């Protein structure tokens, strides 16, 4: 089952987006979303809900859900790969030291894969349905 977070959840490093009514159905229920119109570049603060792609170690990889767009966010603890810093203890102590990267627009799925490879983060590619009117985002 997919997991979702609000921008606030990601920035504070706590919690997730959850609606108790999702449990009233025997089928998968997803949060509502609107499509981004691409009239301007999307910013982190424009996104209400993110789909969690992965959260390994001190890193989080997220995709914009509402509005739905080709927009990815990588949040990582600045010390996640520094062997001299116990970032896990920092998280437990509430010492957040996050940095952010975004990948937006046509080809963003490719640029984020390259970046994850550079960071040494494993990921699984999944097939995704793309509506014909949005195919221009995937050159």
VOLUMTOR-538655 format. One line per 3 residues: number of its first residue (from 0); their letters; for each residue x, y, z of C-alpha. Coordinates in nm, 3 decimals, padded with zeros to 5 digits. Layout:
REM residues N
NUM> a> X/Y/Z; ...
This chain:
REM residues 139
0> xxx> 00.000/00.000/00.000; 00.140/00.341/-00.088; 00.232/00.586/00.185
3> xxx> 00.179/00.961/00.166; 00.319/01.261/00.349; 00.239/01.628/00.358
6> xxx> 00.512/01.882/00.298; 00.504/01.957/00.671; 00.558/01.586/00.751
9> xxx> 00.866/01.586/00.527; 01.012/01.911/00.655; 00.970/01.814/01.021
12> xxx> 01.067/01.451/00.961; 00.758/01.325/01.144; 00.428/01.154/01.070
15> xxx> 00.244/01.076/00.750; -00.076/01.172/00.571; -00.354/00.931/00.667
18> xxx> -00.732/00.935/00.645; -00.920/00.691/00.872; -01.195/00.661/00.607
21> xxx> -00.950/00.471/00.384; -01.004/00.173/00.615; -01.379/00.166/00.533
24> xxx> -01.316/00.008/00.193; -01.189/-00.332/00.086; -01.017/-00.170/-00.213
27> xxx> -00.720/00.063/-00.230; -00.826/00.423/-00.167; -00.587/00.700/-00.262
30> xxx> -00.591/01.070/-00.170; -00.758/01.300/-00.417; -00.532/01.494/-00.650
33> xxx> -00.535/01.758/-00.916; -00.299/01.774/-01.212; -00.039/02.050/-01.229
36> xxx> -00.079/02.275/-01.534; 00.297/02.341/-01.589; 00.232/02.713/-01.642
39> xxx> 00.522/02.779/-01.404; 00.781/02.569/-01.225; 00.646/02.377/-00.929
42> xxx> 00.801/02.452/-00.589; 00.812/02.239/-00.274; 00.566/02.468/-00.099
45> xxx> 00.312/02.421/-00.383; 00.276/02.050/-00.306; 00.012/01.945/-00.054
48> xxx> 00.068/01.568/-00.059; 00.370/01.358/-00.161; 00.384/00.988/-00.239
51> xxx> 00.667/00.821/-00.051; 00.892/00.642/-00.299; 01.148/00.528/-00.042
54> xxx> 01.292/00.633/00.293; 01.618/00.445/00.337; 01.856/00.549/00.620
57> xxx> 01.856/00.928/00.657; 01.716/00.987/00.307; 01.363/01.033/00.174
60> xxx> 01.255/01.018/-00.190; 00.911/01.161/-00.270; 00.695/01.226/-00.577
63> xxx> 00.439/01.505/-00.598; 00.088/01.362/-00.562; -00.128/01.672/-00.516
66> xxx> -00.082/01.850/-00.741; 00.020/01.555/-00.955; 00.327/01.643/-01.160
69> xxx> 00.663/01.517/-01.277; 00.827/01.655/-00.963; 01.050/01.467/-00.720
72> xxx> 01.202/01.562/-00.388; 01.504/01.411/-00.218; 01.538/01.498/00.150
75> xxx> 01.848/01.383/00.326; 02.019/01.443/00.653; 02.329/01.644/00.571
78> xxx> 02.531/01.395/00.776; 02.371/01.073/00.648; 02.690/00.950/00.480
81> xxx> 02.940/01.094/00.731; 03.079/00.807/00.943; 03.184/01.056/01.213
84> xxx> 02.826/01.163/01.281; 02.559/00.941/01.435; 02.270/01.081/01.229
87> xxx> 02.034/00.816/01.369; 02.097/00.945/01.721; 02.049/01.302/01.593
90> xxx> 01.707/01.201/01.459; 01.615/01.046/01.794; 01.734/01.361/01.971
93> xxx> 01.528/01.581/01.737; 01.837/01.737/01.579; 01.721/01.776/01.220
96> xxx> 01.982/01.878/00.967; 01.799/01.824/00.638; 01.891/01.933/00.289
99> xxx> 01.665/01.913/-00.017; 01.695/01.855/-00.391; 01.418/01.872/-00.649
102> xxx> 01.385/01.729/-00.999; 01.109/01.882/-01.212; 00.956/01.862/-01.556
105> xxx> 01.020/01.653/-01.867; 01.283/01.389/-01.801; 01.280/01.437/-01.422
108> xxx> 01.230/01.063/-01.378; 01.564/01.009/-01.551; 01.752/01.282/-01.360
111> xxx> 01.635/01.152/-01.024; 01.744/00.798/-01.115; 02.090/00.929/-01.200
114> xxx> 02.108/01.122/-00.875; 02.003/00.819/-00.669; 02.274/00.618/-00.845
117> xxx> 02.529/00.889/-00.753; 02.417/00.875/-00.390; 02.435/00.494/-00.389
120> xxx> 02.065/00.456/-00.307; 01.891/00.143/-00.435; 01.546/00.175/-00.586
123> xxx> 01.294/-00.035/-00.775; 01.153/00.083/-01.106; 00.779/00.034/-01.143
126> xxx> 00.560/00.061/-01.448; 00.346/00.370/-01.444; 00.039/00.450/-01.651
129> xxx> 00.074/00.782/-01.831; -00.229/00.949/-01.986; -00.169/01.027/-02.355
132> xxx> -00.194/01.403/-02.296; 00.099/01.382/-02.050; 00.336/01.180/-02.270
135> xxx> 00.534/01.497/-02.354; 00.685/01.474/-02.004; 00.863/01.148/-02.093
138> x> 01.097/01.210/-02.386
